Amino acid sequence: MEWVFFITLGLLVHTYFLYPLSLPLLSLFPHLRRKQGNPNKFKVTMVIAAHNEERVIEEKIRNTFDLEFPKGNLQVLIGSDASTDKTNALVAKYAPDVQLMAFTQRGGKAGVLNQLVPHAQGEILVFCDANTMLLKNALQKLLAHFEDPAIGCVCGRLILHDAGNSALGIGESMYWNLESEIKKMEGKLGIVIGANGGIYAIRKELFETIPVDKVAMDDFFVTTRVLKAGKAAIYEPQAIGSEETSLETYGEFYRKVRISQANFNLLPRYLPLLNPLRGMVAYGFFSHKLLRWMAPVLMMVLLLANAMLLGRGMFFYTSFSLQVLLYFFAGLGYARNGKTRKTKLLLIPFYFVSMNLALLIGMFRAIFRQEGGMWKRIERSTVHLEPIAERQPAPRLKINELSS
């Protein structure tokens, strides 16, 4: 039982502490040439999937028009996934600068992206969420790296802002800052394991049809396909997009459950990344993703093994007490959720335990529930990065009704 305890403890310490600490050391040995060129020479297609986004879609379009990039080289494709609000009509106002594909049946985000990409005319695909607003130079920063043929994916920096008093929202913002630093270090090695869905770009020829029979994380799937193809996935911290965290705690929690379920749904497709011949890709996927996904199981095994070793000395009493305190403070944080501003010290254990609970629920849902590939929209707010000039809309486009 001591072997079980120490192996489980070691795996948890590795994924949360040792792996992030190892990245700066590994990045001292350059793996990429870092060749950059003129970003304006590329033909680019921005691909946006939307469902009932009337509150943000016009601002998103104007934000796109305001980007520092030649308009003649930029194609904007928006797929409306059977929206029942004013999304379609609002997008249609901006034709022909924006091309709308309005689907009459829900197909899910992955299904929409699968049908949009064949209509993309650009050699580079930029994927962006409807509620993610980009800084003016974001495309310039992303595209400059594609001068190097070894690079297949460039992940931008997504800044999350707290939308209110949601404890998980605040925790998510804190956690995301740490994840951004890890992605930055992974990017130096060309092994970003999962791009930020709100802002990333790939070479069109590397896009692989996203599975739609089960819920899937499109950004993670697309990025891993780039790595599988032998191309590098890097991180550009100056390509910035921003959005706010969920307005309510349950929204952020449910979003994590869905992400966990999606990752476990396609786990067999990701396991080949563990091939030792893939070197740093295998190390990154095992350390940053697989162990994180398995963390809730490891935590339960650790607690149980520790309980069975309580008679073996003070070390095991201390470690057991620390684990109990972690869950106690997490529960206290949950009880005081409405007063999170005054109890920020409780946010770390509350967020850590809550997110691992979400991972566990997602795992069980992937094993025991069969669902299609449609995502359920979790309300997030937008954040205004900078003033966007008013633009006169072009004549209304007749919406092309397409069945999914």
N, C-alpha and C positions, 0 to 999 in steps of 0.2 A: 504493500500500500504506500510505503514511502516513495517508491519509484514513481507511482502514479501521481502522487502529490507534487514531487519536484519536477517531473516532466511537464505536467499541466501548468505549474507556476512558471516554469521556464518559457513555455510557449506564449503565455500571456505577457510576461515581461518583455519578450522579444518583439511581439507585434506592436506594443504600445510605447516601448522605450528604446530598446536596442536597435530596432530597424531604423527609426528616424535618426538616431545618433550615428548609425553607420553610413548614412547617405553622404554627409559632408566629406567623410574620409574617402569614400569611393569616388566621389566627384572630382577629387584631386587628380584622377587619372582620366584625361579627356577621351571621350568615345566618339565625339562628333567634330567635324571641321568648323562648324558654326559659320558657314558661308551664307551671306545675305546679299540680296540684289534689289532691283527696282520692283516694288510691289504693284505699281500701276500697269505693268505690262500683262498681267494675268487677266483672263476672262473669268469672272466670278459669278456664281449663282448663290444667292442667299435663300435658304430653304426654311420656311416657317410653317409649322403645323398649329392650327388654332381650333379651339372649340369654345364657342360662347365667350369671345374675348372683346365684346363691344366696349368695355370700359377702358381698354388699353390699346386696341389695335390701331387706331388712328395715330396715337402718339408714337407707336412703334414704327409705323410707316414714315412719319415725318422724321423720326430719329434716324432712320435708314437713309432718307434723302439728304440728311445733314452730314453724313459721313464724308470724310476727306478721301474721296476715291472717284475716279472718272466715271461719270454716269453711263457713258457708252459701253463700259466694260462690266457693268453690274446689272444682272438680271435678278429680279425679286419674285420668288414664287411663294404664294401662300395657299395652303390647302386647308379649307374649312371642313372640319369633320362633322357634318350634319348639324351645324350650328342652328339653334332655334331663336337666337336673338338677332340683333342688327349687324352682326359681324360681316355677313356677305355684302350687304348694301354699303357699309362703310368702306370696305376694301374696294368695291367696284368703283367708287368715286375717283380712285387714283390710277385707273387704266389710262393709257396702255403701259405706264411706267411700272405698274404692279400687275402681275398675272395671277388671277384667281382660279383655283379649281375647287368648286363647291360640291362636295359629295353629299348625296341624299341619304346615305345610310352610314351609321357609325362604324368605323373600321379601326379606331384606335390610332394613337400617334404613330406607332411603327408602320401601320398600314398606309397612313397618309404619306409618310416619308418615302415608303417604297414606291408609291405611285407618282410622287413629285420628281424624284431624282431622274427618271428617264426623260423628263421634259427639260432638264437642266442643260443649258448651252455652255456653261462655264467649265473650264478645266479644273477649277477649284470649287469645292462645295463648302459654304459656310452655313453651319447649323446654328439657329438662334431661337430662343423662346419668345413668345409674343410679349411677355411682361419683362423681358430683359432689355434695358436700355444701354446702348454702347457709347463710349466716349468717341469723339470725332475721329481720332486717329487709330481706332481699334483695328480696322481692316488693314491699314498700312503696317501695323505691328505684326499682325498675323501672317500676312502674305509675304513679307520680306524673306521669311525662312524657306519658302518653297523654291528658292533659287538652288538650294542643295537637293539633288535628286534622291539622297538617302532619307530625306524627311518626308514622311507620309501624312502626318497629322500634327497640327499645332493647336494646343489648348490655351484658351485665354484665361484671364483671371476674373472670377465671379466674386463680387463683393456682396455679402448678405448683410442687410440692416435689420435691426429689431423693429418689428411693426407695432409692437405694443408691449403688454405685460406678460405675454406668453413665456413661461419658464423655458419650455423647449425651444421657443424661437430665439430667446437670448442665448441659450446653450448652443443652439445650432450655429449662431453667428460666431461664438467663441471657438467652437470646434472647427468651423470652416476656415477660420484664420490659420489654425494649425495645419489643416489639410492642404491649404494653399502653399504653405512652406514646404510640406512634404512633396507636393507636386512640382514645386520649383526645383527641388533637389533631384527628384526623379527625372525631370526634364533635362538636366545637365547630362544624364546618362542615356537619354533617349528612350526612357521606359515609363512614361506617364501611364499608369494603370487606370484608365478610365478618365475621359475628358469631362470638363464641366459642360453639361448639356445646354447651358444658356449661351455659350460662345466657344465654338471650336470649328476648325476647318480641316478638310482632308482632300487628297487628290481624288477626282471623280472615279478614276479607274479602280480605286481601292474599295469603293463602296460595295458592300455585299448585302443582299436582300435580308432584312431583319425578320426573324421568325414572328409570326402573328398568331400561331395556334395557342400560345400562352403569353401571359404578361411578360414583357421584356423591357429592360433598360436600354433604349436605343443608343444612347451615348456610350455606355460601357461596351455594348456589343460591337459598335462600329470601331471604337478605338482598339479593341482586342483583335479585330480582324486586320487592322493595319499592322499591329505587332506580329500577328501570325504570318503576314505576307513578307516579313523580314524588313519592314521599313521602321524608321524611328518615329516615336511620338514625343514631342517636346512641349515645354511650357513657356509661354510668353507673358510675364507678369505685367507688362505695359499695355497689353490688349485687354482693356477693362470693360466689363459689363456689370450691371448692378441690378439687384432686385431685393425685395424685402422678404423676411421670413413670414411664416404663416401667422395669421391674425390670432388664432386660438391654439392652445396647447394640443388639443386632439388632432388638429389639422396637420401639424408637424409630425406627431406620432404616427398618424395613419399613413402619411407620405413615406415614412421610414419603413413601415410594415410592407407597403407596396414595393419599395425598392428591394427589400430583403427577399420577398417572394419572387420578384423578377430575377434576381441574381441566382437563386437556388433553382428556379425553373430551367435555366440554361447552363447550370453548373457542368454537366457532361461535355458541353461544347468548349468550356474554358479550361478543362483539366489538361489538354495537350500543352498549355502554356507552362506546365510544371516540368516539362522535359528538360533535364539538366543541360542538354546541348544548347538550349536557348539562353544559357548564362544568366545575365542580369534580369532578363524578362522573367525567368523562372523564379529567381530570388525575390523580385518585386511582387509578383503575383502571390506567391506563397506567404510572404511576410506582411504585405499591406492589405491584401484582400481576403485570401482564403482563411487565414488565422483570425482576422477580424470577424468574418462571417460566422466562424465556429466559436467565437469567444463566449457566447452565452452558455453553450454546452460545456466548454472548458471551465467556466466559472462555477457551474453546478457540480461538476466532477471535483473541482478543487475544494469546494465547501464540504462535500460529502466525505472525501478522503481525509480532509483535515479533522472532521468530527470523529472519524474512526481512529485518529492518531492522538487524541487528546491526552492519553495516558503516557505518551512517549517523551514528555519533557516540556519545559517552559516555552521553547520556540513555537511549538504547535499550539499552545494556549494563546500565545501572543498573536500569531497569524490568524487564528480562528476569531479572536476578539476584534481584530482589525476588519475582517470581512463582515462580521455582524454590525460593526459600527458603520461601515459603508452603506449597508442596506437600511440601517436605522435612519441615517441622515438623508438618504434618498427618500424614504417614506416621510420624513419630516418636511423635506422640500416639497413633496407632493401635497401634504396637508396645508402648507402655507403658499400654495401656488399663486393665489390671488395677491400675495404680498412679496413677490419675488424681488422687487426693487430694494426691499429692506433686508433681504436674506440672500445676498449674492453668493455667500460662502456655501450655501446649500445647493447652488445651481450645478456645481461640478458633479457631486455624487448623484443628484437627481437626474441630470442629463445622461450621465454614463450608464446608470442602471436602466433608465427608461429606454434608451436607444438599444441596449442589449436585449431588453424585453421585446422591443419591436422586431429585432433580428430573429429572435426565437419564434415569435408568432408568425413571421413571414416564412420561416423554415417549415413550420408545421402546415401552413397553408399551401406551400409548394408541394408538400408530400401528399396531403390528404384532400386538397381541393383542386378541381379542374376548372380553369377559367379561360376565357378568350383573351385576346390581346388588347382590349380597350382599357385606356387609363381613365381613372375618375379624377376630375379636376379638383385640386386642393387650392383653395383661395389664397393667393399671395398678392401683396400690393406691389405697385411699381415705385421706383424712386427716380426723382428727376435729377439727373446728373448735371445738366446745364440747360440754359434756355434754348428752345428750339423755335426757329423762325417760322412764322405762319406761311403756309404755301397754298396757292390757289389750286384747288383740285381740278384734275383733268375731267373731260366729259365721262359720264357714267358708262361703264362697260356692261354689256349684257352678260350676266352670269352664266357660265358654262356648267350646266348641271351634269355631273358625272356620277354614275352608280359605282359604289365600291364593291 
